Amino acid sequence: MSIIKVAAQGKTLVCQQGSNLRQVLLEHEVELYNGKAKIINCRGIGTCGTCAVIVEGEVSEPNWKDKARRSLPPHSPTANRRLACQTRVLGDVRVTKCDGFWGQGNQTVWTPEL
C-alpha cells in the first residue's frame, strides 16, 4: 500500500492508501465535528451525517450509506460533500470543513491550510 498525504486544518497527515478518512482525521486531532456533534454523532456508522466534509483528491466512490444520508435534509445530494466515515483515501487529498451542525453550511470552518 502507498503512503498518502491528507491536508486538513493546517496539518499534513500521512496514512496508508485505503484508510478511512474519519479515522485518519480523528487520530491526528483534526476538529471534524462542529459544536455538540463532537458528543452526539454516530461514531462512524454513516447514519448521522455530522462528519460531512469537502474532499478534493482521490477517494472511494460514495457507498449507499453516504448517498442515502446526504440525500436527506439538511444535506443535499447535489452539494459537494462526503461523509468522512464512509470515505476511503486512495490518493493525496485536501479536506475542508463547513459550518452547520452537520457540516452542511456554506461558510468555511477550516481548510487544508487553516
N, C-alpha and C positions, 0 to 999 in steps of 0.2 A: 504494500500500500504506500501511496505517496504522502509526503508531508505537505499539508495545506495551510495557507495563511488566511486568517479571518480578521478583518479590520472592523472594530466596533468600539464605540465610546472612547476614542483616542488611544486604543490599545491595538497591538498586533498580536493576535493569538495564533498558536500553532496547534494543529490537530491532525489526526490521521484521515485520509480520504474515506468517506462513508460515515464519518462521525455525525451524531445527532447535534444539530445546531443549538438547541436549547441547552443541552448538557455542556457543550463547549463554552457557551456564554456564561452560564452559571458557575462553572468550575473556575473561570477566570474573573469572577466577581464583577461581571457586567450587569448593570441595572436593567434587567429585562422587563420587569413589571412596573407599571405605573400605580402609585398610590396603594390602596388596600389590596390591589391584585397581587401584591407580594405575599399576602397572607391567604387570600381567597383565590386560589387557582386550582386547576385540575391535576397539577403535578405531572403534566406531560402526556396525558392520555388523549388529548385533542378535542375535548368537549367544551372548554370554556372560551377559548379564543383570545385570552389576555396576553399571549406571547406573540401576537401578530407584529411582524416587522417587514420592512422593505429590504429585499436582498438583491444585490447585484452580483452576478457571477454564476458559476456553475453549481447548481444544486439539483437534487432529485425532482422529478415531476410531482406535482401535487397528488397526494393519495385521496381516497374517498373521504376520510375524516377531515382533512384540510379543506377540501372543496365543500363538504356539507356544512361545516361550521362557518366558513366565510360566506356562505350563501344566505345566512341568517343575520338579521339586524343585531347589533348596529354595524356589522360588517357589510361589505358589498362584494359580490363575486367579480365585479369589474375593477375594484381597487387593486393597486399594485402591492399586495400584502401576501405574506406566507405565515403560517403558524410555525414558529421555530421548533416546537416539539415534534412536528411531523415532517421536518425537512432534514435531509441528509446532505452534507457538504461534499461535493465532488471535485471542486477546484477552488482556487482562491476566490474569496467573496468579500463584499463590503456590506455592512449591515447598518440600517438607520431605524431608529425608534421614533414613533409619532405619539402625540398626546391622546388623551381619552383613556378611560379605564381599560378598554380592550386594545388600545394602540390603533384605534380606527380613525383618529383625528387627522387634521391637515397641518397642524403645527409640529415642527420637529422638536423632539426632546433631546436626542443626541444623534450624531452622525458618526461615520467611521473616524473622523478626525477629532471630534469633541470628547 
